[in-house]
Each structure stands twice: as structure tokens, then as C-alpha cells.
Amino acid sequence: MTRFKPSQRRAQLIAAGAELVENVNLYKVTLSTLAIACDCSGGTVAHYFGSLDGWRDAVIADAIQYERLKVIAQAVVARDPAALALSTDLITRALMSQVNT
């Protein structure tokens, strides 16, 4: 395993979320899946985010900031409070981006 600065590892774990949701629903990502994708242990996720839910919250916040529509759509469907607080326009665009995919 490569050692990263804390800010680099945190960013890597969040970026892994954007990549993983191309193949796996954000809410189906497990600690094991994430650990393999990031070449780290499940304990590393807990260290930086407190839990897998904390990691998901960070991935959703990142998706909102960068308008990653696939992640936002998954968060809306899962009724995540941060996603539901978005504008109707962004929610609609996110959901429509998943039609026929």
C-alpha cells in the first residue's frame, strides 16, 4: 500500500466513489469494494469518514459540487436529505440523465 497525505487519501476515497458508481450503485458499495478500489483497508475509510455512511455523504457532497448527475440521481432515489434539498431543476436533470441508461 502506498502512503498518502491525509488530504490525498480522503480525495482518493471520494474520487473512488465517482468511479465505482459507474458499475455499482453508491448504496451497494461495501467497505470491501471500496478498500479494493483504493488499495486500502476498511479501517482507513472509518478513519477518514467515521463510517461507510460518512463516506457516502462526502461522495454526495462532491457530486453536488461538481454536478455528477449519476450520483445525485442515486442519492435522490435513496431520499438523501442533501440531494432532496437541491433545486428542482438539478434533481430533474439528474433523474433524466439516468433514463434509458
Buried (B, 14 or more C-beta within 10 A) or exposed (E): EEEBEEEEBBBBBBBBBBEBBEEBEBBEBEBEBBBEBBEBEBEBBBBBBEEBEEBBBBBBEBBBEEEBBBBBBBBBBBEBEBBEEBEEEBBEBBBEBBEEE
